Amino acid sequence: MGAAYFYHLTQRPLEATLPVLLEKSLAAGWRVAVRGTDRARMDWLDQRLWLGPEEGFLPHGLAGGRHDALQPVLLTVEAAIPNAAACLMTVDGAEVSPEEVTELERVCILFDGHDPAAVQAARGLWRRLTGAGCAAQYWSEESGRWEKKAEA
C-alpha cells in the first residue's frame, strides 16, 4: 500500500523541485509518471528537464511517442500510466484517485504555495485521500528545507 506525499512549494519553483524528486525516485528503482493538466505546460516542463544540471542527465520523455512504455520518467496529461510507473507525481492540480495511492508505491502532489487556489485544491485532495483511508504526509519547505509537518 502506497502513500500520498504533499509538497507545498514556497521557496523553490516546480522546475527546481521536480528534478530532485525525480532523481530520488529513479535512485529508488522506480519508474515515474508526471501528470499535469495542460499539454503546453508539460512541453515547457519537458524543456526545463532537458536543461538540467550539467553533471547529470534525467532520462524522460513526453507522452505520445513510440517509446512511452520504456520511459523511466514520462510526462503526461492523461490518466493512463503507460510506463508502468511505481510513482506518480502530479503538478498543476492534476487529479489523483485513492485507488492510485493504494496501487502505487508513492504519489507525490506538488503544489504552488503562492497560489491560493492551488493550496485550497491540495487541502481538498488531502481530505479526500485521507478520508478514503490513504496514508498521507504533508511536507513544507517554508523554513528553507523540507520538513514533514503532518501525517495521516
C-alpha positions as CSV (number, residue, x, y, z in Angstrom):
1,M,0.0,0.0,0.0
2,G,1.4,3.3,-1.1
3,A,1.2,6.8,0.4
4,A,0.5,10.3,-0.9
5,Y,3.2,12.9,-0.2
6,F,2.1,16.5,-0.5
7,Y,4.8,19.0,-1.3
8,H,4.0,22.7,-0.5
9,L,6.3,24.7,-2.8
10,T,7.2,28.0,-1.3
11,Q,10.9,28.5,-1.7
12,R,11.8,26.8,-5.0
13,P,9.7,26.6,-8.1
14,L,8.4,23.4,-9.6
15,E,11.1,23.3,-12.3
16,A,13.8,23.2,-9.5
17,T,12.0,20.8,-7.1
18,L,10.7,18.3,-9.6
19,P,14.1,17.1,-10.8
20,V,15.3,16.5,-7.3
21,L,12.3,14.3,-6.5
22,L,12.6,12.5,-9.9
23,E,16.3,11.7,-9.2
24,K,15.4,10.3,-5.8
25,S,12.6,8.2,-7.3
26,L,14.9,6.8,-10.0
27,A,17.6,6.1,-7.4
28,A,14.9,4.0,-5.6
29,G,14.5,2.0,-8.7
30,W,11.0,3.4,-9.6
31,R,9.7,4.5,-13.0
32,V,7.8,7.7,-12.6
33,A,4.8,9.3,-14.4
34,V,4.4,13.1,-14.0
35,R,0.8,14.1,-14.6
36,G,-0.2,17.6,-15.4
37,T,-3.3,19.3,-16.7
38,D,-2.1,21.2,-19.8
39,R,-0.1,19.9,-22.7
40,A,1.7,23.2,-23.3
41,R,2.8,23.3,-19.7
42,M,4.1,19.7,-19.9
43,D,6.0,20.7,-23.1
44,W,7.6,23.6,-21.1
45,L,8.5,21.2,-18.2
46,D,10.0,18.8,-20.7
47,Q,12.3,21.5,-22.0
48,R,13.3,22.5,-18.4
49,L,14.2,18.9,-17.6
50,W,16.4,18.7,-20.7
51,L,18.2,21.8,-19.4
52,G,19.1,20.1,-16.1
53,P,22.4,20.1,-14.3
54,E,25.5,19.8,-16.5
55,E,26.8,16.9,-14.4
56,G,23.7,14.8,-14.7
57,F,21.1,13.6,-17.1
58,L,17.5,12.9,-16.3
59,P,16.1,10.4,-18.7
60,H,12.5,11.3,-19.6
61,G,10.0,11.6,-22.4
62,L,6.8,13.4,-23.2
63,A,3.8,11.1,-23.7
64,G,2.6,10.4,-27.2
65,G,5.8,8.9,-28.5
66,R,6.6,5.4,-29.8
67,H,8.6,4.6,-26.6
68,D,6.2,5.7,-23.8
69,A,6.3,2.3,-22.2
70,L,10.1,2.4,-21.9
71,Q,10.4,5.8,-20.4
72,P,11.9,5.9,-16.8
73,V,10.1,9.3,-16.4
74,L,7.0,10.0,-18.6
75,L,5.3,13.5,-18.7
76,T,1.7,13.2,-19.5
77,V,-1.7,14.9,-19.1
78,E,-3.6,11.6,-19.4
79,A,-5.0,9.4,-16.6
80,A,-3.3,6.3,-18.0
81,I,0.2,5.4,-16.9
82,P,1.8,3.6,-19.9
83,N,5.3,3.3,-18.5
84,A,4.3,1.0,-15.6
85,A,5.4,3.7,-13.1
86,A,5.7,2.9,-9.4
87,C,5.5,6.6,-8.5
88,L,3.1,9.2,-9.8
89,M,3.9,12.9,-9.4
90,T,1.1,15.4,-10.0
91,V,1.5,19.0,-10.8
92,D,-0.8,22.0,-11.5
93,G,-3.7,20.4,-9.8
94,A,-3.8,17.2,-11.8
95,E,-6.2,14.6,-10.4
96,V,-5.2,11.6,-8.4
97,S,-7.5,8.9,-7.1
98,P,-7.4,7.0,-3.8
99,E,-7.0,3.8,-5.9
100,E,-3.8,5.1,-7.4
101,V,-2.4,5.9,-4.0
102,T,-3.0,2.4,-2.8
103,E,-1.8,0.7,-6.0
104,L,1.4,2.7,-6.5
105,E,4.5,2.8,-4.2
106,R,4.1,6.6,-3.9
107,V,2.1,9.5,-5.2
108,C,3.6,13.0,-4.9
109,I,1.4,16.0,-5.1
110,L,3.4,19.2,-5.8
111,F,1.5,22.5,-5.4
112,D,2.4,26.1,-5.6
113,G,2.2,27.6,-2.1
114,H,1.9,31.1,-3.6
115,D,-1.3,30.3,-5.4
116,P,-4.3,30.3,-3.0
117,A,-6.4,28.2,-5.4
118,A,-3.7,25.5,-5.6
119,V,-3.4,25.5,-1.8
120,Q,-7.2,25.1,-1.4
121,A,-7.2,22.3,-4.0
122,A,-4.4,20.5,-2.2
123,R,-6.3,20.7,1.1
124,G,-9.4,19.3,-0.6
125,L,-7.4,16.5,-2.1
126,W,-5.8,15.7,1.3
127,R,-9.3,15.4,2.9
128,R,-10.5,13.2,0.0
129,L,-7.5,10.9,0.1
130,T,-7.2,10.6,3.9
131,G,-11.0,10.2,4.1
132,A,-10.7,7.2,1.8
133,G,-8.1,5.7,4.2
134,C,-4.9,6.6,2.2
135,A,-1.7,7.2,4.1
136,A,-0.5,10.8,3.6
137,Q,2.3,13.1,4.5
138,Y,2.5,16.9,4.2
139,W,5.9,18.4,3.5
140,S,6.7,22.1,3.7
141,E,9.9,24.0,2.6
142,E,8.8,27.2,4.4
143,S,11.8,27.1,6.7
144,G,14.2,26.8,3.7
145,R,14.5,23.0,4.0
146,W,11.9,20.3,3.6
147,E,10.2,19.3,6.9
148,K,7.3,16.9,7.5
149,K,4.5,18.9,9.1
150,A,1.7,16.4,9.2
151,E,1.0,12.7,8.7
152,A,-2.3,10.7,8.4
